[in-house]
Structure formats: structure tokens, C-alpha cells
Amino acid sequence: MIVIFLVIGIIALVVGILLMVAPKLLLRAGEVLNRVFSTEDVFFSRRLMWGILLSAAGIYLIYMFIRFY
């Protein structure tokens, strides 16, 4: 169960960083994986906010994993 939270944290961190740094790469990946990841205009219009929130959540989950194990 703990490993699942670590994996979610890492994924959130990577997606958050991609939203802030390379949103076109994430858009292109969304086009390729059209049914897996929804790339809505609203989501990308606020990409910096979502990127910061996802990165913070990822860092927090990784920190909690390292702190307790």
C-alpha cells in the first residue's frame, strides 16, 4: 500500500513538472494516448497552477514515504 502512494507521488511530480516546463510534450502524449489522459483546454489554460499543485503533492507523498521508511 505504501509503495502505491510512492508511485502516485512520483507520477504526480513528473506530470506537474511537465505541465510547468513542457506542456506541449504532455499534449502530444495525450494525443497519442487519447483515451488514457484527457487533455482538456481548461486543464491546460491553468497549467502552472496545476503543475505547482501536482508537484507539491508529489513532493509531499515522496517526503512522507522517506520520513516513515
N, C-alpha and C positions, 0 to 999 in steps of 0.2 A: 504494500500500500504506500509506503514511504517513497519507494522508487517511482511510483506513478506521479507523485507530486513533484519529484525532482525532474522528471521528463516533461511534465506540463510547464514547470518553471523555465526550463531550458528552451522549450518551444516558444513560450511567451516572450522570452528575452530576445530570441532570434527574430521573431516576427516584429516585435517592437522596434528593434534596431533597423530592420529592413524598411519598415514604414517611415522612419525618420531619414534614413540615408539613401535608400534605393527603392523608392516606391514603384518605379517602372518595372523593376525586376519582379516585384511581388504581383504587379498587374499582369505581367507576361506569364508568370507561373499560374495565376488564376485563370487566364485564358486557356492554358494547356489543361489544367485540372478543373475545368469549368464546373463540374458537379461537386467537387470536393470543397472548394473555397469560393465563397460568394464575394465578388468584388463589386460592391455597390458604390455608387457615386457619393452617397452620404458618408460612408466609411472613409473614403479617400479624400473627401473635402476637409475632414478633420484629422488627417493622418498624423500630424505632430502630437496632438493631444492623445490619440490612441497609442501612438508609438511610445510616448513617455509613460502612459499608464501601464501598458503591457510590459515595458522594460522594468518598471518599478515592481510590478507583480512578480516577474521572473526573478529579479534580484532578491526579492523578499523570500520567495519559495526556496531558492538555492541557499540563501543565508540560513533559513530555518533548518534546512537539511544538514548543512555543515555544522550548525550550532549543536544539534542534538545527536549527531553521529560522527 
